[in-house]
Amino acid sequence: MKILCDRMEMGRKPTITRQQLLDLAEEIVRTEGAKALTIDALARAGGISKGGVQYSFASKDDLVRALIERWTSQFDAMLDTDATSSTTDLIRSYIRAMRASQPAMNAKMAGLMSTYLQDPDNMRETRQWYLGIFERIGAASADAQAARVAFLAVEGLFLLRIVGIDEDGTWAGFLDDIEAVLDRLLDLTAG
């Protein structure tokens, strides 16, 4: 009888979904920081056993990978571009997506990213994402150079935001500066 009960337990549908666990994990990171995210903390937040969490995420690395993939997918969806978009449309969309991103979450995500990037496979995936952006920007045209400079400036600003530079709300102004310089560079290439 015990074996039958154990099998029924193992075959039981989870009471909390993977997506709900990721929602809870994001909340932990948002409110308590990246270090607070553990399998145990997630189990407590979900009101389930540690094994219940490990049913969806075998390890903390799997959980972090899933969060990063979720955030990357959400960011890519915010880009709202396709392969036919011009380089300047891509960069303008990138700037809009950065404007819409949450400053507190970006800072908290940095802690997870540093853990995530310690794995060589994850580093390769991240590198591929960036190489894909550079490939879409293009090669040697003046517009591509202007777009590349703007992209690199936004990425630098993102890193500064992670370390707390935006505490006084200057983020939007810096993005305005980047867009203004991009416009001037594009005007120079058109003229």
Backbone as CSV, one residue per row, in Angstrom:
resi,resn,N_x,N_y,N_z,CA_x,CA_y,CA_z,C_x,C_y,C_z
1,MET,0.819,-1.187,0.000,0.000,0.000,0.000,0.868,1.259,0.000
2,LYS,1.954,1.274,0.785,2.835,2.441,0.840,3.435,2.724,-0.535
3,ILE,3.855,1.696,-1.249,4.440,1.895,-2.581,3.421,2.535,-3.505
4,LEU,2.171,2.105,-3.462,1.130,2.687,-4.288,0.943,4.159,-3.950
5,CYS,0.939,4.505,-2.656,0.800,5.908,-2.253,1.974,6.729,-2.738
6,ASP,3.194,6.175,-2.620,4.380,6.894,-3.087,4.301,7.147,-4.585
7,ARG,3.849,6.154,-5.334,3.741,6.328,-6.786,2.691,7.374,-7.120
8,MET,1.605,7.376,-6.366,0.569,8.372,-6.601,1.120,9.764,-6.301
9,GLU,1.928,9.882,-5.236,2.550,11.166,-4.894,3.453,11.629,-6.027
10,MET,4.280,10.706,-6.550,5.223,11.066,-7.601,4.502,11.461,-8.885
11,GLY,3.364,10.857,-9.171,2.634,11.147,-10.389,1.672,12.307,-10.258
12,ARG,1.556,12.865,-9.088,0.626,13.963,-8.847,1.067,15.216,-9.601
13,LYS,0.080,15.937,-10.125,0.397,17.189,-10.813,0.881,18.215,-9.796
14,PRO,1.864,19.020,-10.174,2.359,20.030,-9.242,1.250,21.036,-8.914
15,THR,1.276,21.562,-7.689,0.269,22.531,-7.262,0.661,23.946,-7.665
16,ILE,1.868,24.121,-8.135,2.340,25.429,-8.570,3.111,25.225,-9.869
17,THR,2.875,26.096,-10.814,3.504,25.915,-12.126,4.909,26.507,-12.145
18,ARG,5.640,26.135,-13.154,6.994,26.662,-13.372,6.944,28.191,-13.512
19,GLN,5.969,28.694,-14.260,5.844,30.139,-14.450,5.528,30.850,-13.138
20,GLN,4.689,30.237,-12.305,4.391,30.831,-11.003,5.643,30.855,-10.131
21,LEU,6.447,29.804,-10.215,7.705,29.780,-9.462,8.645,30.883,-9.958
22,LEU,8.692,31.096,-11.266,9.532,32.175,-11.801,9.009,33.536,-11.353
23,ASP,7.693,33.694,-11.287,7.121,34.943,-10.769,7.584,35.175,-9.328
24,LEU,7.509,34.123,-8.516,7.941,34.229,-7.118,9.445,34.502,-7.025
25,ALA,10.218,33.851,-7.891,11.674,34.072,-7.893,11.986,35.524,-8.232
26,GLU,11.285,36.084,-9.206,11.482,37.495,-9.550,11.147,38.389,-8.363
27,GLU,10.087,38.057,-7.665,9.697,38.853,-6.499,10.769,38.791,-5.413
28,ILE,11.348,37.622,-5.211,12.430,37.487,-4.231,13.607,38.362,-4.632
29,VAL,13.993,38.295,-5.905,15.124,39.097,-6.387,14.797,40.581,-6.260
30,ARG,13.593,40.966,-6.640,13.185,42.380,-6.596,13.185,42.932,-5.174
31,THR,12.683,42.151,-4.216,12.528,42.673,-2.857,13.719,42.413,-1.949
32,GLU,14.439,41.302,-2.192,15.506,40.926,-1.260,16.887,40.856,-1.896
33,GLY,16.953,40.929,-3.217,18.237,40.866,-3.892,18.570,39.466,-4.380
34,ALA,19.580,39.403,-5.243,19.952,38.151,-5.892,20.448,37.092,-4.904
35,LYS,21.153,37.514,-3.871,21.690,36.541,-2.908,20.598,35.804,-2.158
36,ALA,19.427,36.425,-2.037,18.325,35.809,-1.292,17.637,34.699,-2.073
37,LEU,17.891,34.630,-3.369,17.232,33.613,-4.192,17.918,32.265,-4.007
38,THR,17.239,31.374,-3.296,17.698,29.999,-3.109,16.516,29.079,-3.368
39,ILE,16.803,27.822,-3.542,15.735,26.829,-3.711,14.855,26.825,-2.464
40,ASP,15.481,26.885,-1.280,14.714,26.904,-0.024,13.813,28.133,0.066
41,ALA,14.348,29.308,-0.274,13.556,30.541,-0.209,12.378,30.478,-1.178
42,LEU,12.618,29.922,-2.344,11.548,29.801,-3.332,10.487,28.811,-2.853
43,ALA,10.917,27.732,-2.235,9.964,26.752,-1.692,9.091,27.410,-0.621
44,ARG,9.713,28.166,0.268,8.943,28.872,1.313,7.953,29.845,0.699
45,ALA,8.417,30.621,-0.288,7.547,31.608,-0.928,6.367,30.945,-1.638
46,GLY,6.605,29.770,-2.186,5.548,29.057,-2.901,4.708,28.157,-2.017
47,GLY,5.119,28.014,-0.757,4.385,27.150,0.151,4.457,25.685,-0.252
48,ILE,5.606,25.306,-0.832,5.795,23.917,-1.264,7.121,23.406,-0.721
49,SER,7.362,22.143,-0.929,8.613,21.549,-0.457,9.762,21.912,-1.398
50,LYS,10.973,21.760,-0.905,12.164,21.974,-1.723,12.114,21.049,-2.946
51,GLY,11.671,19.817,-2.712,11.527,18.866,-3.823,10.519,19.345,-4.859
52,GLY,9.492,20.059,-4.392,8.508,20.612,-5.312,9.131,21.637,-6.249
53,VAL,10.045,22.436,-5.713,10.754,23.402,-6.558,11.687,22.658,-7.497
54,GLN,12.380,21.651,-6.972,13.350,20.921,-7.778,12.683,20.073,-8.863
55,TYR,11.389,19.886,-8.760,10.650,19.225,-9.836,10.724,20.090,-11.098
56,SER,10.665,21.418,-10.916,10.743,22.353,-12.043,12.159,22.836,-12.329
57,PHE,12.966,22.984,-11.273,14.342,23.491,-11.408,15.248,22.600,-10.578
58,ALA,16.035,21.786,-11.227,16.862,20.805,-10.527,17.884,21.461,-9.602
59,SER,18.281,22.680,-9.940,19.304,23.357,-9.143,19.091,24.861,-9.203
60,LYS,19.824,25.589,-8.383,19.758,27.045,-8.431,20.250,27.538,-9.791
61,ASP,21.253,26.877,-10.346,21.741,27.264,-11.674,20.625,27.169,-12.711
62,ASP,19.825,26.093,-12.655,18.701,25.947,-13.582,17.674,27.056,-13.376
63,LEU,17.430,27.407,-12.132,16.492,28.478,-11.808,16.997,29.818,-12.349
64,VAL,18.259,30.120,-12.101,18.839,31.378,-12.587,18.812,31.412,-14.108
65,ARG,19.165,30.305,-14.749,19.153,30.225,-16.216,17.738,30.515,-16.742
66,ALA,16.728,29.941,-16.089,15.345,30.165,-16.516,14.937,31.632,-16.344
67,LEU,15.364,32.251,-15.257,15.056,33.675,-15.053,15.724,34.540,-16.118
68,ILE,16.992,34.266,-16.395,17.719,35.047,-17.408,17.072,34.856,-18.769
69,GLU,16.708,33.620,-19.105,16.040,33.358,-20.386,14.708,34.092,-20.458
70,ARG,13.978,34.116,-19.358,12.698,34.823,-19.310,12.912,36.319,-19.530
71,TRP,13.856,36.912,-18.810,14.121,38.343,-18.956,14.606,38.676,-20.358
72,THR,15.470,37.828,-20.910,15.980,38.060,-22.261,14.847,37.989,-23.278
73,SER,13.973,37.019,-23.134,12.826,36.901,-24.041,11.912,38.114,-23.933
74,GLN,11.666,38.572,-22.709,10.823,39.759,-22.514,11.476,40.987,-23.144
75,PHE,12.787,41.119,-22.964,13.493,42.265,-23.542,13.465,42.180,-25.065
76,ASP,13.722,40.995,-25.616,13.692,40.831,-27.068,12.307,41.155,-27.631
77,ALA,11.253,40.791,-26.900,9.891,41.113,-27.340,9.672,42.627,-27.317
78,MET,10.264,43.308,-26.334,10.146,44.766,-26.261,10.873,45.440,-27.425
79,LEU,11.894,44.783,-27.974,12.611,45.356,-29.117,11.681,45.521,-30.312
80,ASP,10.780,44.563,-30.506,9.757,44.669,-31.536,10.359,45.014,-32.900
81,THR,11.402,44.313,-33.287,11.997,44.505,-34.606,12.131,43.141,-35.264
82,ASP,12.401,43.166,-36.545,12.676,41.923,-37.252,13.918,42.108,-38.107
83,ALA,14.261,41.071,-38.842,15.503,41.097,-39.623,15.482,42.176,-40.706
84,THR,14.293,42.671,-41.078,14.225,43.679,-42.128,14.308,45.104,-41.586
85,SER,14.314,45.268,-40.276,14.407,46.605,-39.677,15.774,47.207,-39.992
86,SER,15.778,48.522,-40.213,17.052,49.200,-40.474,17.876,49.225,-39.191
87,THR,19.158,49.499,-39.342,20.023,49.558,-38.159,19.578,50.663,-37.213
88,THR,19.177,51.788,-37.757,18.742,52.874,-36.882,17.423,52.536,-36.197
89,ASP,16.515,51.842,-36.902,15.268,51.399,-36.254,15.570,50.423,-35.122
90,LEU,16.525,49.532,-35.343,16.921,48.577,-34.308,17.443,49.316,-33.076
91,ILE,18.333,50.277,-33.268,18.923,50.993,-32.134,17.883,51.864,-31.442
92,ARG,17.026,52.523,-32.203,15.964,53.315,-31.577,15.033,52.414,-30.752
93,SER,14.732,51.254,-31.278,13.910,50.292,-30.544,14.638,49.805,-29.295
94,TYR,15.933,49.609,-29.410,16.749,49.189,-28.265,16.697,50.246,-27.162
95,ILE,16.806,51.504,-27.560,16.749,52.601,-26.584,15.365,52.648,-25.939
96,ARG,14.294,52.480,-26.738,12.934,52.457,-26.168,12.789,51.319,-25.164
97,ALA,13.322,50.147,-25.511,13.232,48.994,-24.605,13.996,49.261,-23.318
98,MET,15.151,49.906,-23.421,15.916,50.237,-22.217,15.159,51.251,-21.364
99,ARG,14.497,52.204,-22.001,13.697,53.183,-21.249,12.586,52.483,-20.464
100,ALA,12.012,51.454,-21.071,10.876,50.760,-20.450,11.312,49.751,-19.387
101,SER,12.586,49.422,-19.354,13.039,48.424,-18.382,13.001,49.010,-16.977
102,GLN,12.868,48.139,-16.017,12.732,48.561,-14.622,14.098,48.744,-13.984
103,PRO,14.392,49.935,-13.458,15.715,50.168,-12.877,16.027,49.248,-11.702
104,ALA,15.084,49.025,-10.834,15.354,48.172,-9.670,15.631,46.747,-10.115
105,MET,14.881,46.258,-11.087,15.088,44.887,-11.548,16.421,44.762,-12.264
106,ASN,16.806,45.774,-13.038,18.106,45.721,-13.714,19.235,45.576,-12.706
107,ALA,19.170,46.339,-11.640,20.216,46.267,-10.620,20.228,44.898,-9.950
108,LYS,19.073,44.367,-9.655,19.006,43.049,-9.004,19.442,41.959,-9.980
109,MET,19.078,42.129,-11.244,19.434,41.136,-12.247,20.944,41.028,-12.405
110,ALA,21.659,42.105,-12.149,23.113,42.100,-12.301,23.756,41.038,-11.429
111,GLY,23.266,40.887,-10.210,23.801,39.853,-9.329,23.607,38.468,-9.902
112,LEU,22.429,38.238,-10.458,22.171,36.930,-11.074,23.012,36.744,-12.330
113,MET,23.164,37.828,-13.118,23.959,37.730,-14.342,25.399,37.344,-14.046
114,SER,25.959,37.886,-12.979,27.351,37.558,-12.667,27.483,36.079,-12.333
115,THR,26.509,35.528,-11.640,26.509,34.085,-11.365,26.312,33.311,-12.656
116,TYR,25.354,33.749,-13.449,25.008,33.087,-14.705,26.206,33.022,-15.656
117,LEU,26.955,34.121,-15.734,28.060,34.201,-16.689,29.300,33.421,-16.254
118,GLN,29.300,32.889,-15.047,30.429,32.068,-14.610,30.450,30.723,-15.326
119,ASP,29.312,30.304,-15.848,29.223,29.057,-16.601,29.626,29.354,-18.054
120,PRO,30.622,28.646,-18.591,31.084,28.923,-19.959,29.984,28.803,-21.022
121,ASP,29.032,27.878,-20.839,27.942,27.756,-21.805,27.061,29.001,-21.792
122,ASN,26.795,29.511,-20.613,25.982,30.723,-20.499,26.722,31.920,-21.081
123,MET,28.024,31.974,-20.861,28.831,33.052,-21.428,28.755,33.009,-22.956
124,ARG,28.829,31.805,-23.522,28.726,31.665,-24.977,27.366,32.156,-25.479
125,GLU,26.285,31.780,-24.780,24.944,32.220,-25.185,24.829,33.737,-25.153
126,THR,25.363,34.348,-24.119,25.315,35.806,-23.996,26.141,36.454,-25.100
127,ARG,27.308,35.907,-25.340,28.165,36.423,-26.412,27.442,36.323,-27.752
128,GLN,26.748,35.212,-27.987,26.010,35.025,-29.245,24.902,36.067,-29.387
129,TRP,24.238,36.399,-28.281,23.184,37.412,-28.330,23.779,38.741,-28.793
130,TYR,24.905,39.132,-28.183,25.554,40.386,-28.574,26.067,40.332,-30.011
131,LEU,26.653,39.219,-30.403,27.123,39.098,-31.784,25.963,39.207,-32.764
132,GLY,24.804,38.685,-32.393,23.607,38.809,-33.228,23.202,40.265,-33.404
133,ILE,23.289,41.051,-32.335,22.984,42.483,-32.435,23.977,43.161,-33.371
134,PHE,25.274,42.883,-33.191,26.285,43.514,-34.047,26.116,43.080,-35.510
135,GLU,25.735,41.845,-35.718,25.501,41.370,-37.087,24.326,42.128,-37.712
136,ARG,23.283,42.354,-36.940,22.123,43.089,-37.446,22.454,44.554,-37.706
137,ILE,23.361,45.111,-36.927,23.734,46.511,-37.135,24.453,46.679,-38.461
138,GLY,25.243,45.696,-38.847,25.900,45.781,-40.137,27.365,46.117,-40.022
139,ALA,27.956,46.393,-41.164,29.403,46.492,-41.236,29.924,47.924,-41.258
140,ALA,30.240,48.428,-42.430,31.083,49.620,-42.519,30.363,50.911,-42.866
141,SER,29.075,50.906,-43.085,28.414,52.156,-43.469,28.459,53.163,-42.318
142,ALA,28.323,54.424,-42.661,28.333,55.477,-41.637,27.133,55.321,-40.693
143,ASP,25.973,54.934,-41.231,24.800,54.707,-40.379,25.054,53.564,-39.398
144,ALA,25.701,52.510,-39.879,26.007,51.366,-39.005,26.985,51.785,-37.907
145,GLN,27.969,52.614,-38.252,28.905,53.099,-37.238,28.178,53.930,-36.182
146,ALA,27.282,54.809,-36.607,26.516,55.629,-35.666,25.652,54.741,-34.778
147,ALA,25.017,53.736,-35.369,24.170,52.816,-34.604,25.011,52.032,-33.596
148,ARG,26.196,51.583,-34.016,27.079,50.838,-33.117,27.515,51.686,-31.928
149,VAL,27.883,52.928,-32.189,28.294,53.825,-31.113,27.138,54.039,-30.143
150,ALA,25.935,54.247,-30.666,24.765,54.431,-29.795,24.496,53.172,-28.977
151,PHE,24.593,52.010,-29.602,24.373,50.749,-28.889,25.380,50.589,-27.752
152,LEU,26.650,50.842,-28.059,27.686,50.714,-27.036,27.484,51.720,-25.900
153,ALA,27.035,52.924,-26.242,26.760,53.926,-25.208,25.614,53.480,-24.305
154,VAL,24.557,52.917,-24.900,23.427,52.431,-24.098,23.872,51.277,-23.208
155,GLU,24.682,50.383,-23.729,25.183,49.261,-22.924,26.048,49.761,-21.769
156,GLY,26.880,50.751,-22.031,27.680,51.340,-20.953,26.794,51.981,-19.909
157,LEU,25.755,52.668,-20.355,24.808,53.290,-19.438,24.075,52.230,-18.609
158,PHE,23.737,51.114,-19.244,23.091,50.010,-18.535,23.992,49.515,-17.392
159,LEU,25.277,49.359,-17.679,26.201,48.915,-16.634,26.308,49.946,-15.507
160,LEU,26.325,51.217,-15.864,26.354,52.256,-14.834,25.078,52.241,-14.003
161,ARG,23.963,51.968,-14.650,22.687,51.892,-13.935,22.694,50.743,-12.938
162,ILE,23.299,49.645,-13.319,23.378,48.483,-12.440,24.113,48.817,-11.147
163,VAL,25.151,49.651,-11.253,25.925,49.989,-10.050,25.353,51.184,-9.298
164,GLY,24.161,51.650,-9.713,23.462,52.652,-8.934,23.602,54.085,-9.387
165,ILE,24.094,54.325,-10.583,24.269,55.688,-11.076,22.920,56.406,-11.221
166,ASP,21.840,55.668,-11.420,20.537,56.280,-11.703,19.720,56.598,-10.450
167,GLU,20.342,56.643,-9.305,19.591,56.893,-8.081,18.844,58.221,-8.107
168,ASP,19.346,59.203,-8.834,18.667,60.499,-8.872,17.816,60.677,-10.120
169,GLY,17.592,59.617,-10.885,16.697,59.667,-12.031,17.287,60.255,-13.293
170,THR,18.601,60.219,-13.438,19.246,60.808,-14.612,19.250,59.880,-15.826
171,TRP,18.821,58.650,-15.644,18.823,57.636,-16.707,18.163,58.144,-17.985
172,ALA,16.954,58.661,-17.888,16.211,59.108,-19.070,16.955,60.240,-19.773
173,GLY,17.550,61.140,-19.019,18.316,62.231,-19.618,19.525,61.730,-20.383
174,PHE,20.192,60.726,-19.828,21.337,60.146,-20.536,20.895,59.459,-21.830
175,LEU,19.764,58.764,-21.787,19.244,58.150,-23.011,18.872,59.214,-24.034
176,ASP,18.330,60.349,-23.563,18.043,61.478,-24.461,19.332,61.952,-25.126
177,ASP,20.408,62.045,-24.348,21.705,62.456,-24.898,22.164,61.499,-25.998
178,ILE,22.040,60.213,-25.732,22.473,59.210,-26.713,21.655,59.352,-27.993
179,GLU,20.344,59.522,-27.854,19.504,59.688,-29.052,19.845,60.969,-29.812
180,ALA,20.120,62.040,-29.091,20.474,63.307,-29.750,21.786,63.172,-30.521
181,VAL,22.762,62.519,-29.925,24.042,62.310,-30.612,23.844,61.388,-31.815
182,LEU,23.030,60.345,-31.658,22.732,59.457,-32.781,22.105,60.253,-33.929
183,ASP,21.141,61.108,-33.606,20.505,61.925,-34.647,21.523,62.819,-35.353
184,ARG,22.424,63.448,-34.585,23.445,64.309,-35.188,24.379,63.501,-36.091
185,LEU,24.783,62.319,-35.625,25.648,61.478,-36.453,24.939,61.050,-37.744
186,LEU,23.670,60.711,-37.627,22.920,60.299,-38.810,22.724,61.471,-39.767
187,ASP,22.501,62.676,-39.213,22.387,63.869,-40.069,23.690,64.123,-40.819
188,LEU,24.811,63.911,-40.149,26.120,64.094,-40.805,26.310,63.101,-41.932
189,THR,25.865,61.869,-41.738,26.051,60.843,-42.775,25.103,61.064,-43.942
190,ALA,23.960,61.720,-43.691,22.994,61.968,-44.760,23.398,63.181,-45.604
191,GLY,24.155,64.077,-45.004,24.481,65.353,-45.660,25.693,65.336,-46.473
